[in-house]
Amino acid sequence: MKFSQPLIPGTLIRRYKRFLVDVRLEDGCLVTAHVANTGSMRGCASPGLRAALSHHPGKGRKLPFSVELIRVGDAWVGVNTSRANAIAEEAIRAGRIDSLAGYSAIRREVRYGKNSRVDLLLTGGGPDCFVEVKNVTLRVGDAAAFPDAVTARGLKHLVELENEVQQGHRAVMLFLVNRGDCRFMRPAAEIDPAYAATLSRVVAAGVEVVACATRPCLEGIEIVASLPFLPG
């Protein structure tokens, strides 16, 4: 996925009200930007970190700036969760995720389960494949970990995937590790033990887990490698 325009660099001043951040641009201007991330952004929201913003003027938005990347150590981290589905879909269409190759059609946001929408529905290659995509930004040691905050919505998605398996479909939990400095993926049981326990249960029931690492940069984000998943 390529960004449609050059990103604007700055320095993170603070995050507040969940979806707002103040950023000092390189010209000294202080702007308030939208951050499309419902998690805690643990490790990615400290004042003083470098940030990269996209600019969307003249589109009826209250905030024309959006946070795309945060620099943590030597790595850019993709914190805009609204990009995750597009990144995953592009990689699947290009055949870069072996376990999800061979389907002829991909649809987004398809209704399923109990008042839910699955991120991606793959058809035309065997049993329908329901794919939930989670944007992972938390790093603990060498591991990427999810979630970074207690997530009732994420828990619901696991149950919905389990139900699809019981109906004879294929169901995949795709963890998009939106940073390139992790060696493996694991559930963050220390943050949300209920999510970790439910993930273990649904995997035993047939839900598949796929973890992929990206290489975020100022030009764009693409999936570059698979990561081992360690259940706990």
C-alpha positions as YAML, in Angstrom:
chain: A
units: angstrom
residues:
- id: 1
  name: MET
  ca: [0.00, 0.00, 0.00]
- id: 2
  name: LYS
  ca: [1.49, 3.29, -1.11]
- id: 3
  name: PHE
  ca: [0.57, 6.57, 0.52]
- id: 4
  name: SER
  ca: [-1.13, 8.86, -1.98]
- id: 5
  name: GLN
  ca: [1.02, 11.83, -0.97]
- id: 6
  name: PRO
  ca: [4.24, 12.45, 0.95]
- id: 7
  name: LEU
  ca: [3.83, 12.22, 4.70]
- id: 8
  name: ILE
  ca: [4.52, 15.23, 6.88]
- id: 9
  name: PRO
  ca: [7.08, 14.74, 9.67]
- id: 10
  name: GLY
  ca: [6.72, 16.03, 13.20]
- id: 11
  name: THR
  ca: [7.16, 15.28, 16.89]
- id: 12
  name: LEU
  ca: [4.45, 13.80, 19.09]
- id: 13
  name: ILE
  ca: [3.52, 16.13, 21.95]
- id: 14
  name: ARG
  ca: [0.64, 14.23, 23.56]
- id: 15
  name: ARG
  ca: [-2.27, 11.87, 22.91]
- id: 16
  name: TYR
  ca: [-5.64, 12.58, 24.55]
- id: 17
  name: LYS
  ca: [-9.36, 11.89, 24.25]
- id: 18
  name: ARG
  ca: [-8.36, 8.57, 22.67]
- id: 19
  name: PHE
  ca: [-8.39, 9.73, 19.04]
- id: 20
  name: LEU
  ca: [-6.54, 13.04, 19.24]
- id: 21
  name: VAL
  ca: [-2.83, 13.85, 19.24]
- id: 22
  name: ASP
  ca: [-0.91, 17.09, 19.20]
- id: 23
  name: VAL
  ca: [2.10, 17.11, 16.90]
- id: 24
  name: ARG
  ca: [4.76, 19.77, 16.43]
- id: 25
  name: LEU
  ca: [5.61, 19.97, 12.74]
- id: 26
  name: GLU
  ca: [9.14, 20.69, 11.57]
- id: 27
  name: ASP
  ca: [8.21, 24.28, 10.72]
- id: 28
  name: GLY
  ca: [7.25, 24.80, 14.37]
- id: 29
  name: CYS
  ca: [3.50, 24.71, 13.83]
- id: 30
  name: LEU
  ca: [1.46, 22.78, 16.42]
- id: 31
  name: VAL
  ca: [-1.40, 20.78, 14.91]
- id: 32
  name: THR
  ca: [-4.06, 18.49, 16.32]
- id: 33
  name: ALA
  ca: [-4.36, 15.28, 14.31]
- id: 34
  name: HIS
  ca: [-6.74, 12.34, 14.30]
- id: 35
  name: VAL
  ca: [-5.31, 8.94, 15.24]
- id: 36
  name: ALA
  ca: [-7.46, 6.03, 14.05]
- id: 37
  name: ASN
  ca: [-6.56, 3.62, 16.82]
- id: 38
  name: THR
  ca: [-8.91, 2.34, 19.53]
- id: 39
  name: GLY
  ca: [-6.15, 0.67, 21.53]
- id: 40
  name: SER
  ca: [-3.84, 2.11, 24.15]
- id: 41
  name: MET
  ca: [-0.94, 2.51, 21.67]
- id: 42
  name: ARG
  ca: [1.29, 1.34, 24.51]
- id: 43
  name: GLY
  ca: [4.90, 2.09, 23.61]
- id: 44
  name: CYS
  ca: [3.85, 4.18, 20.61]
- id: 45
  name: ALA
  ca: [2.39, 7.31, 22.22]
- id: 46
  name: SER
  ca: [5.20, 8.73, 24.33]
- id: 47
  name: PRO
  ca: [5.85, 12.46, 23.99]
- id: 48
  name: GLY
  ca: [8.93, 13.17, 21.91]
- id: 49
  name: LEU
  ca: [8.53, 10.29, 19.45]
- id: 50
  name: ARG
  ca: [8.75, 11.12, 15.77]
- id: 51
  name: ALA
  ca: [5.46, 11.03, 13.87]
- id: 52
  name: ALA
  ca: [4.46, 11.06, 10.21]
- id: 53
  name: LEU
  ca: [1.11, 12.52, 9.19]
- id: 54
  name: SER
  ca: [-1.05, 12.39, 6.11]
- id: 55
  name: HIS
  ca: [-2.85, 15.58, 5.10]
- id: 56
  name: HIS
  ca: [-6.44, 15.63, 3.82]
- id: 57
  name: PRO
  ca: [-7.51, 19.24, 3.27]
- id: 58
  name: GLY
  ca: [-10.84, 20.27, 1.83]
- id: 59
  name: LYS
  ca: [-12.73, 17.05, 2.53]
- id: 60
  name: GLY
  ca: [-15.14, 18.32, 5.15]
- id: 61
  name: ARG
  ca: [-13.04, 16.92, 7.98]
- id: 62
  name: LYS
  ca: [-12.67, 18.71, 11.28]
- id: 63
  name: LEU
  ca: [-9.06, 17.55, 11.48]
- id: 64
  name: PRO
  ca: [-7.19, 17.54, 8.15]
- id: 65
  name: PHE
  ca: [-4.21, 15.63, 9.57]
- id: 66
  name: SER
  ca: [-4.09, 11.91, 10.39]
- id: 67
  name: VAL
  ca: [-1.29, 10.05, 12.16]
- id: 68
  name: GLU
  ca: [0.03, 7.24, 9.99]
- id: 69
  name: LEU
  ca: [3.37, 6.24, 11.52]
- id: 70
  name: ILE
  ca: [5.21, 6.59, 14.81]
- id: 71
  name: ARG
  ca: [8.97, 6.04, 15.08]
- id: 72
  name: VAL
  ca: [9.88, 3.71, 17.95]
- id: 73
  name: GLY
  ca: [13.60, 3.03, 18.23]
- id: 74
  name: ASP
  ca: [14.84, 2.12, 14.77]
- id: 75
  name: ALA
  ca: [11.43, 1.15, 13.39]
- id: 76
  name: TRP
  ca: [8.42, 2.93, 12.00]
- id: 77
  name: VAL
  ca: [5.14, 1.56, 13.39]
- id: 78
  name: GLY
  ca: [1.87, 1.79, 11.46]
- id: 79
  name: VAL
  ca: [-0.68, 3.02, 14.01]
- id: 80
  name: ASN
  ca: [-3.54, 3.90, 11.64]
- id: 81
  name: THR
  ca: [-5.74, 0.82, 12.08]
- id: 82
  name: SER
  ca: [-8.04, 1.89, 9.24]
- id: 83
  name: ARG
  ca: [-5.25, 0.92, 6.81]
- id: 84
  name: ALA
  ca: [-4.96, -2.69, 7.97]
- id: 85
  name: ASN
  ca: [-7.67, -4.22, 5.77]
- id: 86
  name: ALA
  ca: [-6.30, -2.59, 2.63]
- id: 87
  name: ILE
  ca: [-2.77, -3.77, 3.42]
- id: 88
  name: ALA
  ca: [-4.00, -7.32, 4.02]
- id: 89
  name: GLU
  ca: [-6.19, -7.39, 0.92]
- id: 90
  name: GLU
  ca: [-3.38, -6.12, -1.30]
- id: 91
  name: ALA
  ca: [-1.03, -8.81, 0.01]
- id: 92
  name: ILE
  ca: [-3.60, -11.58, -0.46]
- id: 93
  name: ARG
  ca: [-4.33, -10.48, -4.03]
- id: 94
  name: ALA
  ca: [-0.59, -10.42, -4.76]
- id: 95
  name: GLY
  ca: [-0.16, -13.93, -3.36]
- id: 96
  name: ARG
  ca: [2.18, -12.82, -0.57]
- id: 97
  name: ILE
  ca: [0.31, -14.76, 2.14]
- id: 98
  name: ASP
  ca: [0.68, -18.40, 1.14]
- id: 99
  name: SER
  ca: [-2.01, -19.74, 3.45]
- id: 100
  name: LEU
  ca: [-4.60, -17.38, 1.94]
- id: 101
  name: ALA
  ca: [-3.69, -17.85, -1.72]
- id: 102
  name: GLY
  ca: [-5.91, -19.40, -4.37]
- id: 103
  name: TYR
  ca: [-9.18, -17.52, -3.88]
- id: 104
  name: SER
  ca: [-10.78, -15.81, -6.86]
- id: 105
  name: ALA
  ca: [-12.76, -13.12, -5.01]
- id: 106
  name: ILE
  ca: [-12.31, -10.92, -1.95]
- id: 107
  name: ARG
  ca: [-15.06, -8.84, -0.37]
- id: 108
  name: ARG
  ca: [-14.75, -6.41, 2.51]
- id: 109
  name: GLU
  ca: [-17.04, -5.73, 5.46]
- id: 110
  name: VAL
  ca: [-19.49, -8.58, 4.79]
- id: 111
  name: ARG
  ca: [-22.24, -9.12, 7.34]
- id: 112
  name: TYR
  ca: [-21.94, -12.33, 9.35]
- id: 113
  name: GLY
  ca: [-22.66, -13.74, 12.76]
- id: 114
  name: LYS
  ca: [-24.61, -11.66, 15.27]
- id: 115
  name: ASN
  ca: [-24.63, -8.12, 13.93]
- id: 116
  name: SER
  ca: [-20.99, -8.27, 12.86]
- id: 117
  name: ARG
  ca: [-19.06, -7.56, 9.68]
- id: 118
  name: VAL
  ca: [-16.08, -9.69, 8.75]
- id: 119
  name: ASP
  ca: [-13.07, -7.72, 7.51]
- id: 120
  name: LEU
  ca: [-12.42, -9.93, 4.48]
- id: 121
  name: LEU
  ca: [-14.43, -12.76, 2.93]
- id: 122
  name: LEU
  ca: [-12.48, -14.94, 0.49]
- id: 123
  name: THR
  ca: [-14.47, -17.08, -1.93]
- id: 124
  name: GLY
  ca: [-13.94, -19.14, -5.04]
- id: 125
  name: GLY
  ca: [-11.18, -21.40, -3.75]
- id: 126
  name: GLY
  ca: [-12.78, -24.03, -1.57]
- id: 127
  name: PRO
  ca: [-14.79, -23.32, 1.58]
- id: 128
  name: ASP
  ca: [-15.59, -19.66, 2.15]
- id: 129
  name: CYS
  ca: [-12.84, -18.13, 4.27]
- id: 130
  name: PHE
  ca: [-13.74, -15.53, 6.90]
- id: 131
  name: VAL
  ca: [-10.74, -13.33, 7.81]
- id: 132
  name: GLU
  ca: [-10.58, -10.95, 10.73]
- id: 133
  name: VAL
  ca: [-7.62, -8.54, 10.58]
- id: 134
  name: LYS
  ca: [-6.04, -7.01, 13.68]
- id: 135
  name: ASN
  ca: [-3.45, -4.25, 13.50]
- id: 136
  name: VAL
  ca: [-0.68, -5.09, 15.98]
- id: 137
  name: THR
  ca: [1.63, -2.34, 17.26]
- id: 138
  name: LEU
  ca: [2.67, -3.56, 20.71]
- id: 139
  name: ARG
  ca: [6.15, -5.01, 21.15]
- id: 140
  name: VAL
  ca: [7.17, -6.88, 24.31]
- id: 141
  name: GLY
  ca: [10.78, -7.98, 24.12]
- id: 142
  name: ASP
  ca: [11.18, -9.69, 20.74]
- id: 143
  name: ALA
  ca: [7.45, -10.43, 20.48]
- id: 144
  name: ALA
  ca: [4.59, -8.66, 18.84]
- id: 145
  name: ALA
  ca: [1.62, -8.93, 21.22]
- id: 146
  name: PHE
  ca: [-2.12, -8.34, 20.92]
- id: 147
  name: PRO
  ca: [-4.17, -6.71, 22.29]
- id: 148
  name: ASP
  ca: [-2.62, -3.62, 23.86]
- id: 149
  name: ALA
  ca: [-5.83, -2.97, 25.84]
- id: 150
  name: VAL
  ca: [-8.80, -5.06, 26.95]
- id: 151
  name: THR
  ca: [-10.97, -5.62, 23.88]
- id: 152
  name: ALA
  ca: [-14.56, -6.81, 24.12]
- id: 153
  name: ARG
  ca: [-14.95, -6.29, 20.37]
- id: 154
  name: GLY
  ca: [-11.93, -8.47, 19.61]
- id: 155
  name: LEU
  ca: [-13.31, -11.16, 21.89]
- id: 156
  name: LYS
  ca: [-16.60, -11.10, 20.00]
- id: 157
  name: HIS
  ca: [-14.78, -11.54, 16.70]
- id: 158
  name: LEU
  ca: [-13.05, -14.68, 17.97]
- id: 159
  name: VAL
  ca: [-16.40, -16.21, 18.88]
- id: 160
  name: GLU
  ca: [-17.84, -15.28, 15.49]
- id: 161
  name: LEU
  ca: [-14.92, -17.01, 13.75]
- id: 162
  name: GLU
  ca: [-15.41, -20.11, 15.88]
- id: 163
  name: ASN
  ca: [-19.08, -20.19, 14.85]
- id: 164
  name: GLU
  ca: [-18.11, -20.08, 11.18]
- id: 165
  name: VAL
  ca: [-15.83, -23.09, 11.64]
- id: 166
  name: GLN
  ca: [-18.71, -24.96, 13.25]
- id: 167
  name: GLN
  ca: [-20.77, -24.23, 10.13]
- id: 168
  name: GLY
  ca: [-18.13, -25.82, 7.88]
- id: 169
  name: HIS
  ca: [-16.41, -22.65, 6.75]
- id: 170
  name: ARG
  ca: [-12.78, -21.65, 7.07]
- id: 171
  name: ALA
  ca: [-11.96, -18.91, 9.59]
- id: 172
  name: VAL
  ca: [-8.67, -17.04, 10.00]
- id: 173
  name: MET
  ca: [-7.44, -14.57, 12.59]
- id: 174
  name: LEU
  ca: [-4.87, -12.47, 10.72]
- id: 175
  name: PHE
  ca: [-2.53, -10.51, 12.96]
- id: 176
  name: LEU
  ca: [-0.97, -7.74, 10.91]
- id: 177
  name: VAL
  ca: [2.17, -6.86, 12.84]
- id: 178
  name: ASN
  ca: [2.57, -3.32, 11.59]
- id: 179
  name: ARG
  ca: [6.25, -3.00, 12.43]
- id: 180
  name: GLY
  ca: [9.34, -4.86, 11.26]
- id: 181
  name: ASP
  ca: [11.26, -5.40, 14.50]
- id: 182
  name: CYS
  ca: [9.53, -8.44, 16.04]
- id: 183
  name: ARG
  ca: [10.60, -12.08, 15.81]
- id: 184
  name: PHE
  ca: [7.29, -13.74, 16.66]
- id: 185
  name: MET
  ca: [3.67, -13.08, 17.61]
- id: 186
  name: ARG
  ca: [1.84, -13.98, 20.81]
- id: 187
  name: PRO
  ca: [-1.35, -13.07, 22.68]
- id: 188
  name: ALA
  ca: [-0.92, -10.40, 25.36]
- id: 189
  name: ALA
  ca: [-2.36, -12.47, 28.21]
- id: 190
  name: GLU
  ca: [-0.89, -10.07, 30.74]
- id: 191
  name: ILE
  ca: [-3.14, -7.31, 29.34]
- id: 192
  name: ASP
  ca: [-6.31, -9.23, 28.42]
- id: 193
  name: PRO
  ca: [-6.34, -12.76, 29.84]
- id: 194
  name: ALA
  ca: [-9.90, -13.37, 28.61]
- id: 195
  name: TYR
  ca: [-8.87, -12.64, 25.02]
- id: 196
  name: ALA
  ca: [-5.84, -14.92, 25.28]
- id: 197
  name: ALA
  ca: [-7.89, -17.77, 26.76]
- id: 198
  name: THR
  ca: [-10.59, -17.41, 24.12]
- id: 199
  name: LEU
  ca: [-8.02, -17.31, 21.34]
- id: 200
  name: SER
  ca: [-6.55, -20.58, 22.62]
- id: 201
  name: ARG
  ca: [-10.02, -22.14, 22.71]
- id: 202
  name: VAL
  ca: [-11.06, -21.11, 19.21]
- id: 203
  name: VAL
  ca: [-7.74, -22.23, 17.74]
- id: 204
  name: ALA
  ca: [-8.34, -25.67, 19.28]
- id: 205
  name: ALA
  ca: [-11.77, -25.57, 17.61]
- id: 206
  name: GLY
  ca: [-10.26, -24.97, 14.17]
- id: 207
  name: VAL
  ca: [-9.79, -21.22, 13.79]
- id: 208
  name: GLU
  ca: [-6.46, -20.57, 12.05]
- id: 209
  name: VAL
  ca: [-3.97, -17.92, 13.12]
- id: 210
  name: VAL
  ca: [-1.78, -16.15, 10.57]
- id: 211
  name: ALA
  ca: [0.76, -13.53, 11.65]
- id: 212
  name: CYS
  ca: [2.49, -11.29, 9.13]
- id: 213
  name: ALA
  ca: [5.09, -8.56, 9.57]
- id: 214
  name: THR
  ca: [5.07, -5.37, 7.55]
- id: 215
  name: ARG
  ca: [7.79, -2.90, 6.65]
- id: 216
  name: PRO
  ca: [6.29, 0.55, 7.25]
- id: 217
  name: CYS
  ca: [8.16, 3.46, 5.71]
- id: 218
  name: LEU
  ca: [7.39, 7.01, 4.64]
- id: 219
  name: GLU
  ca: [6.37, 5.82, 1.18]
- id: 220
  name: GLY
  ca: [3.94, 3.09, 2.24]
- id: 221
  name: ILE
  ca: [3.36, -0.18, 4.07]
- id: 222
  name: GLU
  ca: [3.56, -3.71, 2.75]
- id: 223
  name: ILE
  ca: [3.62, -7.21, 4.19]
- id: 224
  name: VAL
  ca: [7.10, -8.66, 3.90]
- id: 225
  name: ALA
  ca: [7.24, -11.83, 6.01]
- id: 226
  name: SER
  ca: [5.29, -14.35, 8.02]
- id: 227
  name: LEU
  ca: [5.92, -14.59, 11.76]
- id: 228
  name: PRO
  ca: [5.73, -17.64, 14.02]
- id: 229
  name: PHE
  ca: [2.75, -17.58, 16.34]
- id: 230
  name: LEU
  ca: [3.34, -18.77, 19.91]
- id: 231
  name: PRO
  ca: [0.02, -19.34, 21.71]
- id: 232
  name: GLY
  ca: [1.42, -18.59, 25.14]
...
